[in-house]
Amino acid sequence: MDDLIQDFLSETSESLTELEKIILALESDPTQINFIRDAFRLLHTIKGTCGFLGFERMQRIAHKAENVLSKMRDGEITADTFI
């Protein structure tokens, strides 16, 4: 199990670094749907892995962020809604 958690930590760290880059790019162009889709995909993977490993709090956080991105993707809200 320790190897599994180490893999999770490593992969999630890389995903969060990539997510940060996507969010910064989205800040420059909030209409770029590809940024939103990429961010959603990363969070969806993190959420699923958290669920598999039983990290419920992290899973709930990822799920809430995923919901916001889903609304952005569907045009219900825009990235500049929160600014």
Backbone as JSON Lines, residues from 0, in Angstrom:
{"i":0,"aa":"M","n":[0.82,-1.2,0.0],"ca":[0.0,0.0,0.0],"c":[0.86,1.26,0.0]}
{"i":1,"aa":"D","n":[2.0,1.21,0.67],"ca":[2.87,2.37,0.72],"c":[3.32,2.81,-0.67]}
{"i":2,"aa":"D","n":[3.62,1.84,-1.54],"ca":[4.02,2.17,-2.91],"c":[2.87,2.84,-3.65]}
{"i":3,"aa":"L","n":[1.67,2.37,-3.4],"ca":[0.49,2.94,-4.05],"c":[0.29,4.4,-3.62]}
{"i":4,"aa":"I","n":[0.47,4.66,-2.35],"ca":[0.32,6.03,-1.84],"c":[1.45,6.91,-2.36]}
{"i":5,"aa":"Q","n":[2.65,6.39,-2.42],"ca":[3.77,7.15,-2.98],"c":[3.51,7.51,-4.44]}
{"i":6,"aa":"D","n":[3.0,6.55,-5.19],"ca":[2.65,6.81,-6.59],"c":[1.57,7.88,-6.69]}
{"i":7,"aa":"F","n":[0.57,7.77,-5.81],"ca":[-0.51,8.76,-5.78],"c":[0.05,10.16,-5.5]}
{"i":8,"aa":"L","n":[0.91,10.26,-4.5],"ca":[1.47,11.56,-4.14],"c":[2.29,12.14,-5.28]}
{"i":9,"aa":"S","n":[3.08,11.32,-5.92],"ca":[3.9,11.77,-7.03],"c":[3.05,12.23,-8.21]}
{"i":10,"aa":"E","n":[2.1,11.39,-8.61],"ca":[1.24,11.72,-9.75],"c":[0.35,12.93,-9.45]}
{"i":11,"aa":"T","n":[-0.16,13.01,-8.24],"ca":[-1.03,14.13,-7.88],"c":[-0.24,15.43,-7.83]}
{"i":12,"aa":"S","n":[0.98,15.36,-7.35],"ca":[1.83,16.54,-7.34],"c":[2.06,17.06,-8.76]}
{"i":13,"aa":"E","n":[2.34,16.14,-9.68],"ca":[2.53,16.52,-11.07],"c":[1.23,17.1,-11.65]}
{"i":14,"aa":"S","n":[0.12,16.48,-11.32],"ca":[-1.18,16.96,-11.82],"c":[-1.5,18.35,-11.29]}
{"i":15,"aa":"L","n":[-1.19,18.59,-10.02],"ca":[-1.47,19.9,-9.44],"c":[-0.56,20.98,-10.04]}
{"i":16,"aa":"T","n":[0.66,20.61,-10.36],"ca":[1.56,21.55,-11.05],"c":[1.0,21.9,-12.42]}
{"i":17,"aa":"E","n":[0.53,20.89,-13.13],"ca":[-0.09,21.12,-14.45],"c":[-1.38,21.93,-14.31]}
{"i":18,"aa":"L","n":[-2.16,21.62,-13.28],"ca":[-3.4,22.36,-13.04],"c":[-3.12,23.84,-12.78]}
{"i":19,"aa":"E","n":[-2.06,24.12,-12.05],"ca":[-1.68,25.5,-11.79],"c":[-1.37,26.23,-13.1]}
{"i":20,"aa":"K","n":[-0.65,25.58,-13.98],"ca":[-0.33,26.18,-15.28],"c":[-1.6,26.44,-16.09]}
{"i":21,"aa":"I","n":[-2.51,25.5,-16.05],"ca":[-3.77,25.64,-16.79],"c":[-4.58,26.82,-16.23]}
{"i":22,"aa":"I","n":[-4.64,26.93,-14.92],"ca":[-5.41,28.01,-14.3],"c":[-4.8,29.37,-14.65]}
{"i":23,"aa":"L","n":[-3.48,29.44,-14.66],"ca":[-2.83,30.7,-15.04],"c":[-3.1,31.03,-16.5]}
{"i":24,"aa":"A","n":[-3.1,30.03,-17.36],"ca":[-3.43,30.25,-18.77],"c":[-4.88,30.66,-18.92]}
{"i":25,"aa":"L","n":[-5.75,30.05,-18.14],"ca":[-7.17,30.38,-18.18],"c":[-7.42,31.82,-17.72]}
{"i":26,"aa":"E","n":[-6.6,32.27,-16.81],"ca":[-6.7,33.66,-16.35],"c":[-6.45,34.62,-17.51]}
{"i":27,"aa":"S","n":[-5.54,34.26,-18.4],"ca":[-5.24,35.09,-19.56],"c":[-6.34,35.03,-20.61]}
{"i":28,"aa":"D","n":[-6.98,33.87,-20.73],"ca":[-8.05,33.69,-21.72],"c":[-9.15,32.82,-21.12]}
{"i":29,"aa":"P","n":[-10.09,33.43,-20.37],"ca":[-11.13,32.66,-19.67],"c":[-12.11,31.95,-20.59]}
{"i":30,"aa":"T","n":[-12.07,32.23,-21.88],"ca":[-12.99,31.58,-22.81],"c":[-12.41,30.31,-23.43]}
{"i":31,"aa":"Q","n":[-11.16,30.01,-23.13],"ca":[-10.48,28.87,-23.76],"c":[-11.01,27.56,-23.18]}
{"i":32,"aa":"I","n":[-11.92,26.93,-23.9],"ca":[-12.58,25.71,-23.44],"c":[-11.6,24.56,-23.25]}
{"i":33,"aa":"N","n":[-10.54,24.52,-24.03],"ca":[-9.57,23.43,-23.88],"c":[-8.88,23.47,-22.52]}
{"i":34,"aa":"F","n":[-8.62,24.66,-22.0],"ca":[-8.05,24.77,-20.66],"c":[-9.0,24.2,-19.63]}
{"i":35,"aa":"I","n":[-10.27,24.52,-19.78],"ca":[-11.28,24.04,-18.84],"c":[-11.39,22.52,-18.9]}
{"i":36,"aa":"R","n":[-11.41,21.98,-20.1],"ca":[-11.48,20.52,-20.26],"c":[-10.26,19.82,-19.66]}
{"i":37,"aa":"D","n":[-9.09,20.39,-19.89],"ca":[-7.86,19.79,-19.35],"c":[-7.87,19.81,-17.82]}
{"i":38,"aa":"A","n":[-8.29,20.93,-17.25],"ca":[-8.36,21.04,-15.79],"c":[-9.38,20.05,-15.23]}
{"i":39,"aa":"F","n":[-10.52,19.94,-15.89],"ca":[-11.57,19.0,-15.46],"c":[-11.02,17.58,-15.46]}
{"i":40,"aa":"R","n":[-10.34,17.22,-16.52],"ca":[-9.79,15.86,-16.65],"c":[-8.8,15.56,-15.52]}
{"i":41,"aa":"L","n":[-7.93,16.51,-15.21],"ca":[-6.96,16.31,-14.13],"c":[-7.67,16.12,-12.79]}
{"i":42,"aa":"L","n":[-8.64,16.98,-12.52],"ca":[-9.36,16.87,-11.25],"c":[-10.19,15.59,-11.17]}
{"i":43,"aa":"H","n":[-10.73,15.18,-12.3],"ca":[-11.52,13.95,-12.32],"c":[-10.63,12.75,-11.96]}
{"i":44,"aa":"T","n":[-9.43,12.73,-12.49],"ca":[-8.49,11.65,-12.18],"c":[-8.1,11.68,-10.7]}
{"i":45,"aa":"I","n":[-7.81,12.86,-10.2],"ca":[-7.45,12.99,-8.78],"c":[-8.61,12.52,-7.9]}
{"i":46,"aa":"K","n":[-9.82,12.96,-8.24],"ca":[-11.01,12.57,-7.47],"c":[-11.19,11.06,-7.45]}
{"i":47,"aa":"G","n":[-11.05,10.44,-8.62],"ca":[-11.22,8.99,-8.69],"c":[-10.18,8.24,-7.89]}
{"i":48,"aa":"T","n":[-8.96,8.69,-7.95],"ca":[-7.89,8.02,-7.2],"c":[-8.09,8.21,-5.7]}
{"i":49,"aa":"C","n":[-8.52,9.4,-5.31],"ca":[-8.81,9.64,-3.89],"c":[-9.92,8.71,-3.4]}
{"i":50,"aa":"G","n":[-10.93,8.53,-4.22],"ca":[-12.01,7.62,-3.86],"c":[-11.51,6.19,-3.71]}
{"i":51,"aa":"F","n":[-10.67,5.76,-4.62],"ca":[-10.1,4.41,-4.59],"c":[-9.28,4.2,-3.32]}
{"i":52,"aa":"L","n":[-8.52,5.22,-2.92],"ca":[-7.64,5.1,-1.76],"c":[-8.34,5.44,-0.45]}
{"i":53,"aa":"G","n":[-9.58,5.91,-0.52],"ca":[-10.33,6.24,0.7],"c":[-10.0,7.6,1.28]}
{"i":54,"aa":"F","n":[-9.45,8.49,0.47],"ca":[-9.14,9.85,0.92],"c":[-10.39,10.72,0.71]}
{"i":55,"aa":"E","n":[-11.36,10.56,1.59],"ca":[-12.67,11.15,1.39],"c":[-12.66,12.68,1.36]}
{"i":56,"aa":"R","n":[-11.91,13.31,2.24],"ca":[-11.89,14.78,2.26],"c":[-11.31,15.33,0.96]}
{"i":57,"aa":"M","n":[-10.22,14.74,0.51],"ca":[-9.61,15.19,-0.74],"c":[-10.54,14.91,-1.92]}
{"i":58,"aa":"Q","n":[-11.25,13.81,-1.85],"ca":[-12.2,13.46,-2.9],"c":[-13.31,14.51,-2.98]}
{"i":59,"aa":"R","n":[-13.82,14.93,-1.83],"ca":[-14.89,15.95,-1.8],"c":[-14.4,17.29,-2.36]}
{"i":60,"aa":"I","n":[-13.18,17.67,-2.02],"ca":[-12.62,18.92,-2.54],"c":[-12.48,18.85,-4.06]}
{"i":61,"aa":"A","n":[-11.92,17.75,-4.54],"ca":[-11.75,17.58,-5.99],"c":[-13.11,17.57,-6.69]}
{"i":62,"aa":"H","n":[-14.09,16.95,-6.05],"ca":[-15.43,16.89,-6.64],"c":[-16.05,18.29,-6.75]}
{"i":63,"aa":"K","n":[-15.89,19.09,-5.74],"ca":[-16.44,20.46,-5.78],"c":[-15.75,21.29,-6.86]}
{"i":64,"aa":"A","n":[-14.44,21.16,-6.98],"ca":[-13.72,21.88,-8.04],"c":[-14.14,21.37,-9.41]}
{"i":65,"aa":"E","n":[-14.34,20.08,-9.51],"ca":[-14.8,19.48,-10.76],"c":[-16.19,20.03,-11.14]}
{"i":66,"aa":"N","n":[-17.05,20.21,-10.15],"ca":[-18.39,20.76,-10.41],"c":[-18.31,22.18,-10.96]}
{"i":67,"aa":"V","n":[-17.41,22.99,-10.42],"ca":[-17.24,24.36,-10.92],"c":[-16.76,24.32,-12.37]}
{"i":68,"aa":"L","n":[-15.78,23.48,-12.65],"ca":[-15.27,23.38,-14.01],"c":[-16.33,22.84,-14.97]}
{"i":69,"aa":"S","n":[-17.16,21.95,-14.49],"ca":[-18.24,21.42,-15.31],"c":[-19.21,22.54,-15.69]}
{"i":70,"aa":"K","n":[-19.54,23.4,-14.74],"ca":[-20.42,24.54,-15.02],"c":[-19.76,25.51,-16.0]}
{"i":71,"aa":"M","n":[-18.46,25.69,-15.87],"ca":[-17.74,26.55,-16.82],"c":[-17.76,25.92,-18.21]}
{"i":72,"aa":"R","n":[-17.51,24.64,-18.27],"ca":[-17.48,23.91,-19.54],"c":[-18.84,23.98,-20.23]}
{"i":73,"aa":"D","n":[-19.91,23.91,-19.43],"ca":[-21.27,23.91,-19.97],"c":[-21.81,25.32,-20.22]}
{"i":74,"aa":"G","n":[-21.01,26.35,-19.91],"ca":[-21.4,27.72,-20.17],"c":[-22.34,28.32,-19.13]}
{"i":75,"aa":"E","n":[-22.53,27.63,-18.0],"ca":[-23.4,28.14,-16.94],"c":[-22.76,29.3,-16.2]}
{"i":76,"aa":"I","n":[-21.44,29.25,-16.07],"ca":[-20.68,30.32,-15.43],"c":[-19.42,30.54,-16.27]}
{"i":77,"aa":"T","n":[-18.76,31.66,-16.04],"ca":[-17.5,31.95,-16.73],"c":[-16.37,32.05,-15.71]}
{"i":78,"aa":"A","n":[-15.16,31.92,-16.2],"ca":[-14.0,31.98,-15.31],"c":[-13.91,33.31,-14.6]}
{"i":79,"aa":"D","n":[-14.38,34.38,-15.23],"ca":[-14.29,35.69,-14.6],"c":[-15.42,35.94,-13.6]}
{"i":80,"aa":"T","n":[-16.3,34.97,-13.4],"ca":[-17.37,35.08,-12.4],"c":[-16.79,35.26,-11.01]}
{"i":81,"aa":"F","n":[-15.63,34.69,-10.78],"ca":[-15.05,34.67,-9.43],"c":[-14.09,35.8,-9.17]}
{"i":82,"aa":"I","n":[-13.86,36.64,-10.16],"ca":[-12.88,37.71,-10.0],"c":[-13.55,38.95,-9.44]}
